[in-house]
């Protein structure tokens, strides 16, 4: 049994040209890996690459800081290595948050494009009815 969304999609595809229908199909929902790959196809892909490199460096540093934390008995050293680890993990978290927000932005833009295409399709359909 078809859902309303599938019926609406089929009606829209029938009113579109072949080229527009192909574009409409490309705007479908993406899985997580496709959304991650889409980040590297935007105009800010250079920033995403740099952030991923910084993320890897911060992770490596946090591992080093944890090892140093576990190998000392001096209280001041424990505080220093613990704080450094916390700063690394905070940086990693902020970078991850930025990347997730970019993925969400891309999903919203994709849905807006679908809406624009649907509106154009319906406008074209209503002009042929008159």
Secondary structure, 3 states (H helix, E strand, C coil): CCCHHHHHHHHHHHHCCHHHHHHHHHCCCCCHHHHHHHHCCCCCHHHHHHHHHHHHHHHHHHHHHHHHHHCCCCHHHHHHHHHHHHHHHHHHHHHHHHHHHHHHHHHHHHHHHHHHHHHHHHHHHHHHHC
